[in-house]
């Protein structure tokens, strides 16, 4: 694999995609789906944006920095929502929030470079 200037951010985005997919799936298996609707929607959106961002970074795309700013924004929104549920005992939401925070930080650093 070719190492790029984006490698750390690419890896953080990949981990966030996995965490969001796992969180969304786990949320779908909870009993009270109604209060998890926003969380699931943000998981899906965050995973999609992180996936697109890592793909563009992997080809050294011209819009990598702009996509990283968008990615950081959705990651923070997803983390905020997941933390609400994580604080109510949903461990998968806490794990997702952590992955989202890590990704947001990496994306902010990359877009500022």
C-alpha positions as CSV (number, residue, x, y, z in Angstrom):
1,X,0.0,0.0,0.0
2,X,1.3,3.4,-0.9
3,X,1.7,5.7,2.2
4,X,0.1,9.0,1.6
5,X,0.1,12.3,3.5
6,X,-3.5,11.4,4.4
7,X,-2.7,7.9,5.9
8,X,-3.6,8.6,9.5
9,X,-6.8,10.3,8.4
10,X,-7.7,7.5,6.0
11,X,-7.3,5.0,8.8
12,X,-9.4,7.0,11.2
13,X,-12.2,7.3,8.6
14,X,-12.1,3.6,8.0
15,X,-12.4,2.9,11.7
16,X,-15.3,5.3,11.9
17,X,-17.1,3.7,9.0
18,X,-16.9,0.3,10.9
19,X,-17.9,1.8,14.2
20,X,-20.9,3.7,12.7
21,X,-22.1,0.6,10.8
22,X,-21.8,-1.5,14.0
23,X,-23.5,1.1,16.1
24,X,-26.4,1.5,13.7
25,X,-26.9,-2.3,13.5
26,X,-26.8,-2.6,17.3
27,X,-29.3,0.3,17.6
28,X,-31.6,-1.6,15.3
29,X,-31.6,-4.5,17.7
30,X,-32.6,-2.4,20.7
31,X,-36.2,-2.6,21.9
32,X,-37.1,1.1,21.7
33,X,-36.2,2.2,18.2
34,X,-38.1,5.4,18.2
35,X,-35.7,7.2,20.5
36,X,-32.7,5.9,18.4
37,X,-34.0,7.1,15.1
38,X,-31.7,10.2,15.0
39,X,-28.7,8.1,16.1
40,X,-29.2,5.5,13.4
41,X,-29.7,8.2,10.7
42,X,-26.5,9.9,11.8
43,X,-24.6,6.6,11.9
44,X,-25.6,5.9,8.3
45,X,-24.8,9.4,7.1
46,X,-21.5,9.5,9.0
47,X,-20.4,6.1,7.6
48,X,-21.3,7.2,4.0
49,X,-19.3,10.5,4.3
50,X,-16.3,8.9,6.0
51,X,-16.2,6.3,3.3
52,X,-16.4,8.8,0.5
53,X,-13.7,11.0,2.3
54,X,-11.3,8.1,2.7
55,X,-11.7,7.1,-1.0
56,X,-11.0,10.6,-2.2
57,X,-8.0,10.9,0.1
58,X,-6.6,7.5,-1.1
59,X,-6.3,8.9,-4.6
60,X,-4.8,12.2,-3.4
61,X,-8.0,14.0,-4.5
62,X,-8.1,17.7,-5.0
63,X,-11.1,18.1,-2.7
64,X,-9.6,16.1,0.2
65,X,-9.4,19.0,2.5
66,X,-12.9,20.2,1.8
67,X,-14.3,16.7,2.3
68,X,-12.3,16.4,5.6
69,X,-14.0,19.5,6.9
70,X,-17.4,18.0,6.1
71,X,-16.4,14.7,7.5
72,X,-15.3,16.3,10.8
73,X,-18.6,18.1,11.1
74,X,-20.8,14.9,10.6
75,X,-18.4,13.0,12.9
76,X,-18.9,15.5,15.7
77,X,-22.7,15.4,15.2
78,X,-22.8,11.7,15.3
79,X,-20.5,11.6,18.4
80,X,-22.8,14.0,20.2
81,X,-25.8,11.9,19.5
82,X,-24.1,8.6,20.3
83,X,-22.9,10.0,23.6
84,X,-26.4,10.7,24.7
85,X,-27.3,7.0,24.3
86,X,-23.9,5.8,25.6
87,X,-24.5,7.6,28.8
88,X,-27.7,5.5,29.2
89,X,-25.8,2.3,29.0
90,X,-25.4,1.6,25.3
91,X,-21.8,0.6,25.1
92,X,-21.9,0.4,21.3
93,X,-22.8,4.1,21.2
94,X,-19.9,5.0,23.4
95,X,-17.5,3.1,21.1
96,X,-18.9,4.8,18.1
97,X,-18.7,8.2,19.7
98,X,-15.0,7.6,20.4
99,X,-14.3,6.6,16.8
100,X,-16.2,9.6,15.6
101,X,-14.2,12.0,17.8
102,X,-10.9,10.4,16.7
103,X,-11.9,10.8,13.1
104,X,-13.1,14.4,13.5
105,X,-9.7,15.3,15.1
106,X,-7.8,13.6,12.3
107,X,-9.9,15.3,9.6
108,X,-9.5,18.7,11.2
109,X,-5.8,18.3,11.4
110,X,-5.6,17.1,7.8
111,X,-7.8,19.9,6.4
112,X,-5.7,22.5,8.3
113,X,-2.4,21.2,6.9
